[in-house]
Amino acid sequence: MTYASRIIHHSKKLRNAPNLLWQEQAHLVRWFSHDVQPSSDILSVHRHSYVPSERACGSRSFSSSTKSVSGTFTRDIPMTRKLGSSISGSVFNKQLSCIQVQLSRGLSSDAGLPPHQEIGMPSLSPTMSEGNIARWLKKEGDKVSPGEVLCEVETDKATVEMECMEDGYLAKILRPDGTQGIKVGEVIAITVEEEDDIAKFKDYTPSAPAAAKEASEPTLPKKEVVAEPVPEPKVSKPSAAPAATPSGDRIFASPLARSLAEEHKVPLSSIKGTGPDGSIVKADVEEYLASHGKEAPKAKGAAPAALDYTDIAHSQIRKITASRLLFSKQTIPHYYLTVDTCVDRLMDLRGQLNALQEASGGKRISVNDLVIKAAALALQKVPQCNSSWTDDYIRQFHNVNINVAVQTENGLFVPVIRDANKKGLSSIAEEVRQLAQKAKENSLKPEDYEGGTFTVTNLGGPFGIKQFCAIINPPQSGILAVGSAEKRVVPSSGPELYKFVSYMSVTLSCDHRVIDGAIGAEWLKAFKGYVENPESMLL
């Protein structure tokens, strides 16, 4: 580590030295091949953007340009992630705990640019491929420190705050507020270490990504073996007959032209053909009708009158929801099981619990809260339904995390209630209320919606839908669709012949690769038992 320590001590003097001796290759290989934290010397060298010599990097040659350093530190993605995770420290334990931020360090180039850092669009969720800049909280020229929020990024799930990871100054914003469709890794801003360097990036444009450079490189044309053409025997073609003979024997015309002429009772002999070999085509008939004062008929299938409409741009959440649901219906073998459950005792218990809640100043408990609790206990009782499919095995989860579908103006969100089988009804009710509010405000964090093992969607209570079938939320293997409760007349076992009973229809959508029909029926039986005997949920 002696070389690295000396480099740190003389960093400003040695920045432009292109061929500094660094650590031996064996030390670097050993460090990058083990999951260990980098030493402070190596981090300091990375911070000051030193370029390793040929001795440290094999036969590759490096120069003190932005291109070479970007290739050195960002071409190998695992190297960048290891450095990034160590530098950021506690920052990743906050909103950016699972974020991969692509950074590339630049050196002074021929254009006279000082050391700088290119900040790329981060990957804020496992399914994110592009994002939008909602707004910048820092402006060009501002000083930034680790932990400070640079901007708000609209992902495929929610709006997430992007934090700074190093000290410096925001020199250039390349993607202003409201920019949409920014690919993950695309450069959005530039930071520098010295305040005096900000003005040098006024007209800065980011370098092209590696993938684009590789695509732009010319490739050698492949030699193609061309077989010599085999001469074909010459066949004499008969000469075409004239469009109209003097004796009027035959007139050549297309079928569409013949039908159009017959419709308007126009003799083909009076029309001059302009088609191949003098044949009559549709345009010739229409021209004849126009010249003789007859209106040509409109072609079949003509476009109707212009419609009045408004184009609404896709939001990130709607695009990712559409792609995931399409993937689900195309790749998951769905089947559906429906059962009616009597909810009279459930409604009585809810009334008693709400009376206690109001007396103690707590929030009211909804039917949906009771359904979530019953579904969680049924998953605990039938764990085969608390699983997901992979190509090599079925993963059965020990945690029961219930996603709850919430409809908002921005699209459909599914925040998660973790360990719902272990929580009380009041805790579930409070969490659902808070997460639904955050979803409507588009302020959910990744930890608020990731990690679910089963989903509950309710269109009965809010909208009065009697029964429906939901699409499975991959990689889960089941989703419960809850309909509305309705009163029915059923035979009575008492002195009265009939009585009124409230029934609620629920439909379980299953992935047949994971949940067999009998297993799905067993889960519904357990769920129905908890709903019709709700006191058992309190045991």
C-alpha positions as CSV (number, residue, x, y, z in Angstrom):
1,M,0.0,0.0,0.0
2,T,3.1,2.2,0.0
3,Y,2.6,3.4,-3.6
4,A,-1.1,4.4,-2.9
5,S,-0.1,6.4,0.2
6,R,2.5,8.4,-1.7
7,I,0.0,9.0,-4.5
8,I,-2.5,10.4,-2.0
9,H,0.1,12.6,-0.5
10,H,1.1,14.1,-3.8
11,S,-2.3,13.9,-5.5
12,K,-2.5,17.4,-7.0
13,K,1.1,17.3,-8.4
14,L,0.7,13.8,-10.0
15,R,-2.8,14.1,-11.5
16,N,-1.6,14.4,-15.0
17,A,1.1,11.8,-14.8
18,P,0.0,9.1,-17.3
19,N,2.3,6.3,-16.2
20,L,2.4,6.1,-12.4
21,L,3.4,2.9,-10.8
22,W,0.5,1.6,-8.8
23,Q,-0.1,-1.6,-6.9
24,E,0.9,-4.9,-8.4
25,Q,-1.6,-6.8,-10.5
26,A,-1.8,-9.7,-8.0
27,H,-2.9,-7.3,-5.2
28,L,-5.7,-5.9,-7.4
29,V,-6.9,-9.2,-8.6
30,R,-7.0,-10.5,-5.0
31,W,-8.9,-7.4,-3.8
32,F,-11.5,-7.4,-6.6
33,S,-12.1,-11.2,-6.4
34,H,-13.0,-11.2,-2.6
35,D,-15.9,-9.6,-0.9
36,V,-13.8,-7.4,1.4
37,Q,-13.9,-3.7,2.0
38,P,-11.4,-1.6,0.1
39,S,-8.7,0.1,2.1
40,S,-8.6,3.8,2.5
41,D,-5.6,4.0,0.2
42,I,-7.4,2.4,-2.7
43,L,-10.5,4.6,-2.1
44,S,-8.3,7.7,-2.0
45,V,-6.7,6.7,-5.3
46,H,-10.1,6.2,-6.9
47,R,-11.3,9.5,-5.4
48,H,-8.4,11.4,-7.0
49,S,-8.8,9.6,-10.4
50,Y,-5.4,8.1,-10.8
51,V,-4.7,6.0,-13.9
52,P,-2.9,2.7,-13.4
53,S,0.1,2.0,-15.5
54,E,0.6,-0.9,-18.0
55,R,2.2,-2.9,-15.2
56,A,-1.0,-2.9,-13.2
57,C,-3.4,-3.5,-16.0
58,G,-1.6,-6.0,-18.3
59,S,-1.2,-5.1,-21.9
60,R,-3.9,-2.3,-22.0
61,S,-2.7,1.3,-22.5
62,F,-4.2,4.2,-20.7
63,S,-4.0,8.0,-21.2
64,S,-5.2,10.9,-19.1
65,S,-8.4,11.4,-20.9
66,T,-12.0,11.1,-19.8
67,K,-12.6,8.1,-22.2
68,S,-9.7,6.0,-20.8
69,V,-10.6,6.6,-17.2
70,S,-14.3,5.9,-17.7
71,G,-13.3,2.7,-19.4
72,T,-11.0,1.8,-16.5
73,F,-13.5,2.4,-13.6
74,T,-16.9,1.8,-15.2
75,R,-16.4,-0.8,-17.9
76,D,-16.3,-3.5,-15.3
77,I,-19.6,-3.1,-13.5
78,P,-18.8,-5.3,-10.5
79,M,-15.8,-3.1,-9.8
80,T,-17.9,0.1,-9.8
81,R,-20.5,-1.4,-7.5
82,K,-18.0,-2.6,-5.0
83,L,-16.4,0.9,-4.9
84,G,-19.7,2.6,-4.8
85,S,-21.1,0.6,-2.0
86,S,-18.0,1.2,0.1
87,I,-17.9,5.0,-0.5
88,S,-21.5,5.6,0.1
89,G,-21.6,4.0,3.5
90,S,-24.7,4.9,5.4
91,V,-26.3,6.7,2.5
92,F,-27.4,3.4,1.0
93,N,-29.1,2.5,4.2
94,K,-31.7,5.1,3.5
95,Q,-33.8,5.6,0.4
96,L,-31.0,4.4,-1.9
97,S,-30.3,1.1,-0.1
98,C,-30.8,-1.0,-3.2
99,I,-29.8,1.6,-5.8
100,Q,-27.0,1.1,-8.3
101,V,-25.7,4.5,-9.4
102,Q,-23.5,4.5,-12.4
103,L,-20.6,6.9,-11.9
104,S,-17.6,7.6,-14.1
105,R,-14.6,9.8,-13.2
106,G,-13.0,12.1,-15.7
107,L,-9.5,13.5,-15.9
108,S,-8.1,16.6,-17.6
109,S,-8.4,15.9,-21.3
110,D,-7.2,17.7,-24.4
111,A,-10.2,20.0,-24.1
112,G,-8.8,21.2,-20.7
113,L,-11.6,19.6,-18.5
114,P,-10.6,19.2,-14.8
115,P,-11.4,16.1,-12.8
116,H,-15.2,15.5,-12.7
117,Q,-17.8,12.9,-12.0
118,E,-20.7,11.9,-14.3
119,I,-23.8,10.9,-12.4
120,G,-26.0,8.5,-14.2
121,M,-29.7,7.7,-13.9
122,P,-29.8,5.1,-11.0
123,S,-31.8,1.9,-10.9
124,L,-34.2,2.4,-8.1
125,S,-36.2,-0.8,-8.4
126,P,-35.6,-4.3,-9.9
127,T,-38.0,-3.7,-12.8
128,M,-36.8,-0.1,-13.7
129,S,-35.3,0.4,-17.1
130,E,-35.9,4.2,-17.4
131,G,-37.0,7.0,-15.2
132,N,-38.1,10.7,-15.2
133,I,-36.7,13.7,-13.4
134,A,-39.5,15.1,-11.3
135,R,-37.5,18.1,-10.1
136,W,-34.0,19.1,-9.0
137,L,-33.5,20.2,-5.4
138,K,-30.0,21.5,-6.1
139,K,-29.1,24.0,-8.9
140,E,-26.0,24.4,-10.9
141,G,-23.1,25.8,-8.7
142,D,-24.5,24.5,-5.4
143,K,-22.2,22.7,-3.0
144,V,-23.3,19.1,-2.3
145,S,-22.4,16.8,0.5
146,P,-23.1,13.1,1.2
147,G,-26.7,12.5,2.2
148,E,-28.1,15.6,0.6
149,V,-30.9,15.1,-1.9
150,L,-29.9,16.0,-5.4
151,C,-33.2,15.4,-7.2
152,E,-36.5,13.5,-7.2
153,V,-36.7,10.6,-9.7
154,E,-40.0,9.2,-10.8
155,T,-39.6,5.5,-11.2
156,D,-41.9,2.7,-12.4
157,K,-43.2,2.5,-8.9
158,A,-43.1,5.9,-7.2
159,T,-41.1,9.1,-6.8
160,V,-37.8,8.5,-5.0
161,E,-35.3,10.9,-3.6
162,M,-31.7,10.5,-5.1
163,E,-29.0,11.4,-2.7
164,C,-25.4,12.7,-3.2
165,M,-22.6,10.3,-2.3
166,E,-19.5,12.6,-2.3
167,D,-18.5,16.2,-1.5
168,G,-18.3,18.6,-4.4
169,Y,-20.2,21.1,-6.5
170,L,-23.0,20.5,-9.0
171,A,-21.4,21.8,-12.2
172,K,-23.9,20.9,-14.9
173,I,-27.4,19.6,-15.0
174,L,-27.8,17.7,-18.3
175,R,-31.5,16.6,-17.8
176,P,-33.7,19.4,-16.4
177,D,-37.0,19.1,-14.5
178,G,-39.7,17.1,-16.2
179,T,-37.3,15.2,-18.5
180,Q,-38.9,11.8,-19.3
181,G,-37.7,8.4,-20.6
182,I,-34.1,8.6,-19.3
183,K,-32.5,5.2,-19.6
184,V,-30.8,3.7,-16.5
185,G,-27.1,4.7,-16.6
186,E,-27.6,7.7,-18.9
187,V,-25.7,10.8,-17.6
188,I,-27.9,13.3,-15.9
189,A,-25.5,15.6,-14.1
190,I,-21.8,16.5,-13.6
191,T,-20.1,17.2,-10.2
192,V,-16.6,18.6,-9.6
193,E,-14.3,18.8,-6.6
194,E,-13.3,22.5,-6.9
195,E,-15.7,25.4,-7.1
196,D,-13.4,27.1,-9.7
197,D,-14.0,24.3,-12.1
198,I,-17.8,24.8,-12.5
199,A,-17.5,27.4,-15.3
200,K,-15.5,25.0,-17.4
201,F,-18.5,22.7,-17.8
202,K,-20.9,25.3,-19.2
203,D,-20.9,23.6,-22.7
204,Y,-20.2,20.1,-21.5
205,T,-21.7,17.1,-23.3
206,P,-21.4,13.6,-21.9
207,S,-19.4,10.9,-23.7
208,A,-21.3,8.2,-25.6
209,P,-21.9,5.0,-23.6
210,A,-19.7,2.0,-24.2
211,A,-22.5,0.1,-25.9
212,A,-23.0,2.9,-28.4
213,K,-19.3,3.1,-29.1
214,E,-19.1,-0.6,-29.8
215,A,-22.0,-0.4,-32.1
216,S,-20.4,2.5,-34.0
217,E,-17.1,0.7,-34.6
218,P,-16.9,-0.5,-38.2
219,T,-16.9,-4.2,-38.6
220,L,-15.0,-6.0,-41.3
221,P,-17.3,-7.2,-44.1
222,K,-17.6,-11.0,-44.2
223,K,-16.6,-12.7,-47.4
224,E,-19.6,-14.2,-48.9
225,V,-19.4,-17.1,-51.3
226,V,-21.5,-16.3,-54.3
227,A,-22.4,-19.2,-56.5
228,E,-22.3,-18.7,-60.2
229,P,-25.8,-18.2,-61.6
230,V,-27.1,-21.1,-63.6
231,P,-28.4,-19.9,-66.9
232,E,-32.1,-20.4,-67.2
233,P,-33.7,-21.6,-70.5
234,K,-35.2,-18.8,-72.5
235,V,-38.9,-19.0,-72.9
236,S,-40.7,-16.9,-75.4
237,K,-43.5,-14.9,-74.0
238,P,-46.7,-14.4,-76.0
239,S,-47.5,-10.9,-77.0
240,A,-50.3,-9.2,-75.0
241,A,-53.5,-8.6,-76.8
242,P,-54.6,-5.0,-77.3
243,A,-56.9,-3.3,-74.9
244,A,-59.7,-3.1,-77.4
245,T,-59.7,-4.8,-80.8
246,P,-61.4,-3.1,-83.7
247,S,-64.0,-5.9,-83.7
248,G,-64.5,-5.6,-79.9
249,D,-63.7,-9.2,-79.1
250,R,-62.1,-8.6,-75.6
251,I,-61.2,-5.8,-73.3
252,F,-58.6,-6.2,-70.5
253,A,-59.5,-4.6,-67.2
254,S,-58.9,-5.3,-63.5
255,P,-61.8,-6.8,-61.5
256,L,-62.2,-3.7,-59.4
257,A,-62.4,-1.6,-62.6
258,R,-65.0,-3.9,-64.1
259,S,-67.2,-3.8,-61.0
260,L,-67.0,0.0,-60.8
261,A,-67.9,0.3,-64.4
262,E,-70.8,-2.0,-64.1
263,E,-72.1,-0.2,-61.1
264,H,-72.3,3.1,-63.0
265,K,-73.3,1.4,-66.3
266,V,-70.2,2.6,-68.2
267,P,-69.1,0.6,-71.2
268,L,-65.5,-0.5,-70.9
269,S,-65.0,0.1,-74.6
270,S,-65.4,3.9,-74.1
271,I,-62.6,4.0,-71.4
272,K,-58.9,4.3,-72.4
273,G,-56.7,2.0,-70.3
274,T,-53.4,3.2,-68.8
275,G,-52.4,0.0,-67.0
276,P,-49.9,-2.7,-68.2
277,D,-50.3,-3.4,-71.9
278,G,-53.2,-0.9,-72.1
279,S,-55.4,-2.6,-69.5
280,I,-58.1,-0.6,-67.7
281,V,-57.6,0.0,-63.9
282,K,-59.8,1.6,-61.3
283,A,-58.2,5.0,-61.7
284,D,-59.2,5.1,-65.4
285,V,-62.8,4.4,-64.5
286,E,-62.8,7.2,-61.8
287,E,-61.2,9.6,-64.2
288,Y,-63.9,8.8,-66.8
289,L,-66.7,9.3,-64.3
290,A,-65.2,12.7,-63.2
291,S,-64.9,14.0,-66.7
292,H,-68.4,13.0,-67.5
293,G,-70.0,14.7,-64.5
294,K,-70.6,11.6,-62.5
295,E,-69.4,11.3,-58.9
296,A,-67.1,8.4,-58.3
297,P,-68.2,6.2,-55.3
298,K,-66.2,6.2,-52.1
299,A,-64.0,3.2,-51.7
300,K,-65.1,0.6,-49.3
301,G,-63.5,0.9,-45.9
302,A,-62.8,4.6,-46.3
303,A,-61.8,6.5,-43.1
304,P,-64.8,7.9,-41.2
305,A,-65.1,11.5,-40.1
306,A,-62.3,12.8,-37.9
307,L,-62.8,12.0,-34.2
308,D,-62.3,14.3,-31.3
309,Y,-59.8,12.8,-28.8
310,T,-57.0,13.6,-26.4
311,D,-53.7,11.7,-26.2
312,I,-52.7,11.0,-22.6
313,A,-49.0,10.2,-22.1
314,H,-48.1,7.0,-20.3
315,S,-46.9,7.4,-16.8
316,Q,-44.0,5.2,-15.6
317,I,-46.2,3.2,-13.2
318,R,-48.8,2.6,-15.9
319,K,-46.1,1.4,-18.4
320,I,-44.5,-1.0,-16.0
321,T,-47.9,-2.3,-14.8
322,A,-48.9,-3.0,-18.3
323,S,-45.7,-4.9,-19.2
324,R,-45.9,-7.0,-16.0
325,L,-49.5,-7.9,-16.4
326,L,-48.9,-8.8,-20.0
327,F,-46.0,-11.0,-19.0
328,S,-48.2,-12.6,-16.3
329,K,-51.1,-13.5,-18.7
330,Q,-48.7,-14.7,-21.4
331,T,-46.4,-16.9,-19.2
332,I,-48.4,-17.9,-16.1
333,P,-51.1,-20.6,-16.4
334,H,-54.0,-19.0,-14.6
335,Y,-57.0,-20.9,-13.2
336,Y,-59.7,-19.5,-10.9
337,L,-61.6,-20.7,-7.8
338,T,-64.6,-18.9,-6.5
339,V,-66.5,-19.4,-3.2
340,D,-69.2,-17.5,-1.4
341,T,-68.6,-16.7,2.3
342,C,-71.2,-15.7,4.9
343,V,-70.1,-12.5,6.5
344,D,-72.8,-11.9,9.1
345,R,-70.6,-12.8,12.0
346,L,-67.7,-10.9,10.5
347,M,-69.8,-7.8,10.4
348,D,-71.0,-8.2,14.0
349,L,-67.4,-8.6,15.2
350,R,-66.3,-5.5,13.2
351,G,-69.1,-3.5,14.9
352,Q,-67.9,-4.6,18.3
353,L,-64.2,-3.8,17.5
354,N,-65.0,-0.4,16.1
355,A,-67.0,0.5,19.2
356,L,-63.9,-0.3,21.3
357,Q,-61.7,1.6,18.8
358,E,-63.9,4.7,19.0
359,A,-63.9,4.5,22.8
360,S,-60.1,4.4,23.0
361,G,-59.6,7.0,20.2
362,G,-58.3,4.5,17.6
363,K,-59.1,4.3,13.9
364,R,-62.0,2.2,12.6
365,I,-61.4,-1.3,11.2
366,S,-62.7,-2.0,7.7
367,V,-63.9,-5.2,6.1
368,N,-60.8,-5.2,3.9
369,D,-58.6,-5.2,7.1
370,L,-60.4,-8.3,8.3
371,V,-60.0,-9.9,4.8
372,I,-56.2,-9.2,4.9
373,K,-55.9,-10.8,8.3
374,A,-57.9,-13.9,7.2
375,A,-55.9,-14.3,4.0
376,A,-52.6,-14.1,6.0
377,L,-53.7,-16.7,8.5
378,A,-54.9,-19.0,5.6
379,L,-51.4,-18.6,4.0
380,Q,-49.9,-19.6,7.3
381,K,-52.1,-22.6,7.5
382,V,-51.6,-23.6,3.8
383,P,-48.0,-22.5,3.1
384,Q,-48.0,-24.1,-0.4
385,C,-49.9,-21.0,-1.6
386,N,-47.3,-18.7,-0.1
387,S,-44.7,-19.6,-2.8
388,S,-43.3,-18.6,-6.2
389,W,-42.1,-20.4,-9.2
390,T,-38.6,-20.6,-10.6
391,D,-37.1,-22.8,-13.4
392,D,-35.2,-24.9,-10.9
393,Y,-37.4,-25.0,-7.8
394,I,-40.5,-23.7,-6.0
395,R,-39.6,-21.1,-3.3
396,Q,-41.8,-21.3,-0.3
397,F,-41.7,-18.2,1.9
398,H,-41.8,-18.2,5.7
399,N,-42.9,-14.6,5.9
400,V,-46.5,-13.7,5.0
401,N,-46.3,-10.3,3.3
402,I,-49.6,-9.2,1.8
403,N,-49.7,-6.7,-1.1
404,V,-52.8,-4.5,-1.1
405,A,-54.0,-3.1,-4.4
406,V,-54.6,0.7,-4.3
407,Q,-56.0,2.6,-7.2
408,T,-54.8,6.2,-7.6
409,E,-54.9,8.9,-10.3
410,N,-51.3,7.9,-11.3
411,G,-52.1,4.2,-11.7
412,L,-52.3,1.0,-9.7
413,F,-50.0,0.6,-6.6
414,V,-49.6,-2.4,-4.4
415,P,-48.0,-1.5,-1.1
416,V,-47.1,-4.4,1.2
417,I,-48.2,-5.3,4.8
418,R,-45.3,-7.3,6.2
419,D,-45.8,-10.2,8.5
420,A,-49.6,-9.6,8.4
421,N,-50.2,-13.0,10.1
422,K,-48.5,-11.7,13.2
423,K,-50.1,-8.3,13.5
424,G,-53.3,-7.2,15.1
425,L,-56.2,-5.8,13.3
426,S,-55.6,-2.2,14.5
427,S,-52.0,-2.4,13.3
428,I,-53.1,-3.7,9.9
429,A,-55.7,-1.0,9.6
430,E,-53.3,1.8,10.4
431,E,-50.6,0.5,8.0
432,V,-53.1,0.2,5.2
433,R,-54.3,3.7,5.8
434,Q,-50.8,5.2,5.8
435,L,-49.6,3.3,2.7
436,A,-52.8,4.1,0.8
437,Q,-52.2,7.8,1.5
438,K,-48.6,7.6,0.4
439,A,-49.6,5.8,-2.8
440,K,-52.1,8.6,-3.6
441,E,-49.4,11.2,-3.0
442,N,-47.0,9.2,-5.2
443,S,-44.4,9.1,-2.4
444,L,-44.0,5.3,-1.8
445,K,-40.4,4.1,-1.1
446,P,-39.1,0.8,-2.5
447,E,-39.4,-0.8,0.9
448,D,-43.1,0.1,0.9
449,Y,-44.0,-2.2,-2.1
450,E,-41.2,-4.7,-2.5
451,G,-41.1,-8.2,-0.9
452,G,-44.8,-9.2,-1.1
453,T,-45.7,-12.9,-1.3
454,F,-49.5,-12.7,-2.0
455,T,-51.9,-10.0,-3.1
456,V,-55.4,-8.9,-2.1
457,T,-57.5,-6.7,-4.4
458,N,-61.0,-5.5,-3.4
459,L,-63.4,-4.0,-5.9
460,G,-66.5,-5.0,-3.9
461,G,-66.4,-2.5,-1.0
462,P,-65.5,0.6,-2.9
463,F,-67.3,-0.1,-6.2
464,G,-69.9,-2.7,-5.6
465,I,-68.4,-5.3,-8.0
466,K,-70.1,-8.6,-7.2
467,Q,-67.3,-11.0,-8.5
468,F,-64.2,-10.7,-10.7
469,C,-61.0,-12.5,-11.6
470,A,-57.7,-10.8,-11.0
471,I,-54.3,-11.2,-12.8
472,I,-51.5,-12.7,-10.7
473,N,-48.8,-10.2,-9.7
474,P,-45.5,-12.0,-10.6
475,P,-43.4,-13.6,-9.1
476,Q,-46.3,-14.4,-6.7
477,S,-48.4,-17.4,-7.4
478,G,-51.8,-16.2,-6.1
479,I,-54.1,-13.2,-5.8
480,L,-57.5,-12.9,-4.1
481,A,-60.2,-10.8,-5.7
482,V,-62.9,-9.7,-3.2
483,G,-66.4,-8.8,-4.3
484,S,-69.2,-7.0,-2.5
485,A,-71.5,-8.5,0.1
486,E,-75.1,-9.0,-0.8
487,K,-78.1,-10.2,1.1
488,R,-79.8,-13.5,0.1
489,V,-82.9,-15.3,1.2
490,V,-82.0,-18.8,2.5
491,P,-83.9,-21.5,4.3
492,S,-84.0,-21.1,8.1
493,S,-83.5,-23.9,10.6
494,G,-85.6,-22.0,13.2
495,P,-89.3,-21.4,13.5
496,E,-89.2,-19.1,10.5
497,L,-89.1,-20.7,7.1
498,Y,-86.6,-18.2,5.6
499,K,-84.0,-15.7,6.7
500,F,-81.7,-13.1,5.2
501,V,-78.0,-13.8,5.1
502,S,-75.1,-11.7,3.7
503,Y,-72.7,-13.4,1.4
504,M,-69.4,-12.2,-0.1
505,S,-68.0,-13.7,-3.2
506,V,-64.2,-14.1,-3.4
507,T,-62.1,-15.5,-6.3
508,L,-58.6,-17.0,-6.0
509,S,-56.4,-16.7,-9.1
510,C,-53.7,-19.5,-9.0
511,D,-50.5,-20.3,-10.8
512,H,-51.1,-23.9,-11.8
513,R,-47.3,-24.5,-11.8
514,V,-47.2,-23.9,-8.1
515,I,-50.7,-24.4,-6.7
516,D,-52.6,-27.5,-7.7
517,G,-56.4,-27.3,-7.8
518,A,-56.8,-29.2,-4.5
519,I,-54.3,-27.0,-2.8
520,G,-56.1,-23.9,-3.9
521,A,-59.4,-25.3,-2.7
522,E,-57.8,-26.1,0.6
523,W,-56.6,-22.5,1.0
524,L,-60.1,-21.2,0.2
525,K,-61.6,-23.5,2.7
526,A,-59.2,-22.2,5.4
527,F,-60.0,-18.6,4.4
528,K,-63.7,-19.2,4.5
529,G,-63.4,-20.7,7.9
530,Y,-61.7,-17.6,9.3
531,V,-64.3,-15.3,7.7
532,E,-67.3,-17.2,8.8
533,N,-65.8,-17.7,12.3
534,P,-63.9,-14.5,12.8
535,E,-63.3,-15.1,16.5
536,S,-60.8,-17.7,15.5
537,M,-58.6,-15.0,14.0
538,L,-58.1,-13.5,17.5
539,L,-56.8,-16.8,19.0
